[in-house]
């Protein structure tokens, strides 16, 4: 009887160990799948940008076809002055072709700018995940939505309940974010504070608006004072409880809604400068090609 009991106990321990290994393997597979999903999201955004550029080119071609048809109709309806109309039609055709070349080059320039932006986004996500890789998913996550990088940090990691004072242990996390940010001066940050819908009223905070704004400001202050992130690159915003990511009807949902979100943005003025420069170069190149064809 004693031998049978010992055999059953050993078998149970083996099953327990096997289950734990299966769970660890499943968690590792889940993390790998999530990283692949984020990478696929960035690539999807690039494909969508290509589609938009192609549609714009098609519309441009349609406009040129209409112009050419109008020129042709004008030639046919005025045969009495054939020489004059032929000359005018030739000029219209040249202008139409020049315009088509210009639009084509401009669309290519815009597509190149978008592709460059998406490449920067993918590199940023890779750097952040590498830096923050040892943290639990429920405490911090890095996601890409519509080409924008979001870092979401749970309040249990950053703050005590009802407080805007950042925990000392949380500064390690913000330091890792700051290192990536400081290595990429072409990006800016918006720090958003979010709460659940439970009312708060204290001597320091009159409501959730005040609490969420104070927490966002506290994060930007630590990034500036402790990790030398330039303040002109940051914006602090309180969002109260009006943008939940889960239901506020359960404790688990409210815990997910209490968070600080860091939105990583490219400097839009630099992006648009790059687009504008590409457009000007496209226009100049189109005119140059037209002159070369005339000669």
N, C-alpha and C positions, 0 to 999 in steps of 0.2 A: 504493500500500500504506500509506504514511504517513497519507494522508487518511482511509483506512478506519479505521485504529487510533485516530485522534483523534476520529472520529465515535462509535466504540464507547465510548471513555472518557467523552465528554460525556454519552452516553445513560446510562451507569452512574451518573454523578453525579446526574443528574436523578431516577433511580429511587430512589437513596439518600435524597435530600432529600424526595421524596414519601413514602417509607416513614417517615421521621422525623416528618413532619407528621401522617401517619395515626396513628402511635403516640401523639403528644402529644394529638391529638384524642380518641383512645380513652381515654387516662388521664383527661382532663378530663371526658369523659362518665361514666366509672366513678365519679369523685368526686361528680359531680352526682347520679348514681343512688343512691349511698350516703347522701347527705344527704336525698334524698326518702324513702329507706327508713326512716331514723331518725324523720323527721317522721310518716310513716305509722304507725310503731310506737306513738308517743305517742297518735295519734288512735285507733288500735285499742284501746289500753288504756282510753281514755275510753268507747268503744263497749261494751267489756266491762263497765265499771262501770255503764253505763246498763242493760245486760242484767240484771246482778245486782240492781239496784234494782227493775226491772220484775218479776223473779221473786219478790222479797220482797213486793211489793205484791199479787201474785196469791195468795201463801200467806196474807197477811193477810185478803184477801177470802174465801178458803176458810174460814178460822176464823170469820169473821163469819156466813157462810152457815150453818155448822153451829150457831152460837149461835141464829140466827133460827129454824132448823128445830126445835131443842130447845124454844124458847119456844112455837112454834106447836103442837107436840105436847102440851106441857103444857096449853095452852088447850083443846085438843080433848078431852083425857082427864079434864078436871075441869069439865064444863059446869054442875055443880050450884052452883058459886059463881062464876057468870059475871062479876059485877061486879068481885069481888076479882081474879079472874084477868085480866080485861081491863085493869085498872089495872096489875097486875104486868107483864103482857105489854107494855103501853105503855112502862113504865119500862125493861124489858129492851131494847126496841127503841131507845129513846132512848140508852141506854148503849152499845148496839152501834153505832149510827150515830156517836156521839161517838168511840168507839174507832176506828172506820174512818177518820174524818176526821183523828184524831190520828196514826194510823199513816201515812196518806197524806202528811201534812205532814212527818212525821219522815223518811220516805223521800226526799222532795224535798230536805230539808235535807242529808241525807247525800250525795245525788247532787250537790248544789251544792258541797259541801266537796271531793268527789273531783274534780269538774271544775276547781275553783280550783287544786287541787294539780297536776293534769295541765297546766294552763296555765303554772304556775310552772316545771314540769319542761321544757316546750317552750321557754320563754324562756331557761332556763339553758343548754340544749343549743345554742341559737342563739348565745348570748353566748360560750360556750366555743369553738365552731367558728370564730366570727369572730376570736377572740383568737389561736387556735392554727392558723389556716388555712395558714400558710406552712411548716408542718413536714411531714416525710415520714410517710406512713401507717404504714410499718413501725416508726417510732420512737415514735409516739404516736397514740392513737385515742380517740374519744369515742363511746360507745354507750349506748343505752337498753334496759334489760331489766326488764320487769314494772314500769314506772313509775319505775325507779331509774337514775340517771346514773352511768356508769362511765368514768373516765379511766385508760387503761392506758399506761404509759410503759416502754419497753424499758430494761433495765439497761445496755446499751451506751451509752445516752444519759446515764444518771445516774452510774454507778459504774465503776471499774476492776475487773478480775476479782478476786474474793475480798475486796473492800474495801467498807466502808460510808461512805467519804468521798465526798461529792458533788462531781462535776466543776464547775468554775467556769462552763463554758458551759451546764451543765444548769440553773443557777440562773435563767437567762433564762426557761426553760420554766416553772419553778415560780412565777416572778414573774407570768407571764401568768395562770396558774391562780389565784394569790392575788388578783389584781386583780378577777377575776370573783367570787370567793368573798367578798371584803370588801365588794363592792357589794350582796351579798344576805345580810344578817345572819340571815335566817330559815332558813338551811341549816346543816348540820353535816357534818363529814368523817370518814371512816374510811380511814386509810392502811394498805394491806396490802403486805407484802413477800413475794415468791414466788421460789423458786429452781428449778433443775433437780434431778435425782436423783443427781447426781454427788457422792460423799462429799467433805466438807471437814473438815480438822482442822489448826488452826493455834494459835499461842500466844494469839490473840485470840478465835477462834471454834472451838468444839468440834464443831459440826455445823451443818446447814442451818437448824435452828430458830434458833440464835443469830444466824446471818448475816441471815436474813430479818427477824427482829425488830429487829436493829440498823439495817438499811437503812430500815425503816418509821419508826423513831424519828428517824433522820437527816433524813428528808424533813419530818416534822412540826417538827423543830427549826429547819430553814431557813425554813419557812413562818412560824413564830412570830418568830424572831429577825431575819430579813432582810426580811420582808414584812408583819409586824404582824398575822398571823392570830391571833385570840384562842385561846389553848391550850385553853380550856374547850370549844371547838367541835370539837376534834380527838381522835381515838383512833388509836393506833398498834398494829398487830397483825402478828405474824409467822406466815405460813402454811406455811413450809418448801416441800416439793415435792409436797404432797398434793392440790393443786387445779390440775393441769396443763391447759393449753389446747391442747397438741399432744403428740405422742409424744416420749418421752425417748430413743428408739432412734436418732435421727439428730441431727447437730449443728444442723441448721436447727430441728428441733423443740425441742431444749433451749434454743436462743436465744430462742424465743418464750415459753418457760416462765419464763425469768429476767426478771421484770418487777416493777414497782411499780404497784399499782392504787389509785387514789383513788376512793372511793365517796362520792358526794354525796347526802346524806340530808336530807329535810325534818325540822324539829324536831317529833317525833311528839307531844310534849305540847301544842304549839300546835295541831296538826291535830285532836287529840282534844278539846281545849278548844272549838274551833270547832264540832265535831260535837255535843258535849254542849250547847253554848249553843243550837244549832239545834233540838235535840230538846226542850229546855225551852220554847223559843218556840213550837214546834209544839203542844205540849201545852196551853199557855195559850191559843193561838189557837183550838184545837178547842173548848175549854170556852166561850170567848167566843162562838163561832158558835152553840153549843148554847143558850146563854142568850138570844141574840138571837132564835133561832127560837121559843123558848118565849113570848117577849114579843110 
